[in-house]
Amino acid sequence: MTKKILILLFILIPIKANALIEVDITRGNLNPLPLAVSPLSIDEESRKGFEKILKKENIGSEISNIVENNLRTSGLFNPLDKKAFLQAPDIANLKPRFEDWNLIKAQALITGKVNYVDDKLRVEFRLWDVLAAKEMMALAFTTVPNNWRRVGHIISDKVYERLTGEKGYFDTRIIYVSEEGPKTQRIKKLAIMDQDGANNKFLTLGNELVLTPRFNPASQMVTYLSYFKNMPRVYLLDIETGTQEVVGDFPGMTFAPRFSPDGKKIIMSFAKDGKSDIYTMDLENRIVEKITNHPSIDTSPSYSPDGKYITFNSDRSGYQQIYVMKNDGSDVKRISFGNGLYGTPVWSPRGDLIAFTKLHKGKFYIGVMRTDGSGERLLTENYYQEAPSWSPNGRVLIFYRETKTNSKGEGFSAKLWSIDLTGYNERQIKTPTDASDPSWSSLLSN
Amino acid sequence: MRLNKILKNTLLVLTACLVLSACATKKEVATDIQGQMQGDVYTGTDTVEYLADGVPDRVFFATNESILTTASRETLRAQAAWLRKNPSINVVLEGHADERGTREYNLALGERRANAAKDYLMTYGISSDRITVLSYGKERPVDSGSNPLAWSKNRRSVTVKAN
């Protein structure tokens, strides 16, 4: 792992009109790009209008706080302290005095305006290149006032995309398992929240054990494992309507579900007579197909983004290792050959990497390898951690970590963490309760 | 040269002594556990309950294994005899794993362990109709400790009356 930085400043001659600042996100970033997020300006009438509906004193500042927080947690940007800003928000949005922003060392500037128009929230924002003294982007949108947090996320995504050249991941949600109670009798509920931890909501009551929820990449559907009536089965849940149904009619435990990239199939394991094999079920015609057939444990399947391949873990070699096969189950190849046990392979949405959990000499690692098993890179080591899930742009992994208990068996906790593919920017994601099994949604808007 | 060799040997002996004494202290801790574990299979009784007099309700496994030990087979033969005497009783075999593995693999491993117990009961004449297998993976440990002894208690298949 090279510990190099990497904000690259490309000044291009105006052939390619606006590409001025660029942030390289392919390597660890020790020098985040300094930028200024000027609060979105708002006229008094609009301010009062929103205060009435949203109970927020100044919605313009609230939205820019979301943008600032998103950009900071990405690890690629360093939003500067507002107290140092010399120019008022409304004037900055019209025409920034670049010398002033340059003085506080901002390389990019975000300005904007919020209006209350026909009971709607209208937001415009601009991204400026301070050094080149140019506007890089200007956008406006109108939505219902309740969507104000999403407006902040969408602005963040646009800025991220403009400056890094890749799609963002801020207008997304995380589904996970909320955990409470003693380790021997954990109560688990499905929960969902925005990527930044806001709008946390519980989706089940905790009456039965639930595990491993996963988003459909193509819609707001979720698949998960529930012990409803003490029968562990894979379920499908529509998070908008709350309707759920059991997937397939299997005479035993189904588990480890995931969607195919087009969202039309569920792939999962079915355990019977001491062996677990991988199956798919087509959600339209309900046809079930058996994909692996081996006396070993084959589980944790995950499709490649083009749907042509499947990665999974199996103990057919004697120990848990990672394999790749064609989507019909043919051409099975083992790809993990390092020391230790390998599990929970997940194919990156970019297609080039597989993230995994590794157990070696009593430590757990989250790592990535190429899809042929080469180039293994361990990102983080801990007492216990597993179950990585990719951000939709394939740049960040979210996973969960459990603590070791003391000699009395006390002090157990489970928390969500994220880390950049570079191995930098590791951070805990705050949740109201303990948490595990996170799954990242696709971008809600594009 | 010779002296050098002697010195080297002394050093080796010294190091060996150091290593041994380190081992010795470790061993003392280990003997505590020793009475309750063989290899890494739990042989103690603190978590065991009884289905009837002399019929323990559970068997234990080595890490990542689902092979039945001699002691486990003895327990299961006692369970089979008890089930033959009580033909109206059905059972659920609950398979479990320790916390040192990924969740999904552990679900499969729990199922495999409970099935090992089921197969053995069947060879002693218990009909598969009377047995349901249920895996909890690592979700329901009996001991919340993060140490080898706690893990050995948690790697188990428990026979529970279903009616």
Interface residues (C-beta under 8 A of the other chain):
Chain A: P182 K183 T184 Q185 R186 L209 L211 T212 L225 N230 P232 G252 M253 F255 A256 S269 A271 D273 G274 K275 S276 I297 T299 S300 N313 D315 Y319 Q320 L341 G343 T344 T357 L359 G362 Y383 Y384 E386 A387 E402 K404 T405 S407 G409 E410 F412 D437
Chain B: N64 S66 E99 R100 G101 T102 R103 E104 Y105 L107 A108 L109 E111 R112 N115 A116 D119 V133 L134 S135 E139 R140 P141 V142 D143 S144 G145 S146 N147 A150
